[in-house]
Amino acid sequence: MLEKCADSMTEFLFMKCSLDESRKSVYRYGFQLFLSTSASTTAILLLSALFSLFGHAVIFLLVFMPLRFFSGGYHAKTYGSCFILTNAVYWLTATASLLFDSFPANVQTLIIPFLTVASAVTICLLVPVRNVNHPLSEARYRRNQITSRVLTPLIAILVCSLCLLQSKFMYLPIISFTLTAVAVMMIIPKLQERRA
């Protein structure tokens, strides 16, 4: 269904604008990516609002989406499984974050910086994870690598600084666990490469 919507949007765009026909598949892929991302984002936000976790969802999306875009990592084989995977990652991350809130404050102050730094180092070392189904130019991979290697440490520094200041910012666990989720999704394709 998503592919049909993307095809219709592409055909409509090409009807209304004079564009190079050879670029049609690029526009189609762009619409597929837009629709898939929009569906996942909307589902996460709506369900989180129902469970009074809207703030967690916003923080998760602000950290997860840009890092996944620039860093790469595991990709599901279909848009449907991508939708399910993204939502599952969010709910696992949010659940872990909520459970972590019950830990004593001194344990949280130790675990969050450790997990954040370990995840940030992993991301910076592995970036970019290339997707063989949608290859990018070497210049684009390099730009993504630089962006990710700037963005990731900034997030890690923010989290660690707030921990050191013993901030009561309730979203520190979700930020830390989201970084961990991104790192894990980068490790999976590397492990698959070794097995192949």
Secondary structure, DSSP 8 states (H G I E B T S, - for coil): -HHHHHHHHHHHHHHHS---GGGHHHHHHHHHHHHHHHHHHHHHHHHHHHTT-HHHHHHHHHHHHHHHHHHB----SSHHHHHHHHHHHHHHHHHHHHHHTTS-HHHHHHHHHHHHHHHHHHHHHH--B--TTS---HHHHHHHHHHHHHHHHHHHHHHHHHHHTT---TTHHHHHHHHHHHHHHHHHHHHHHHH-
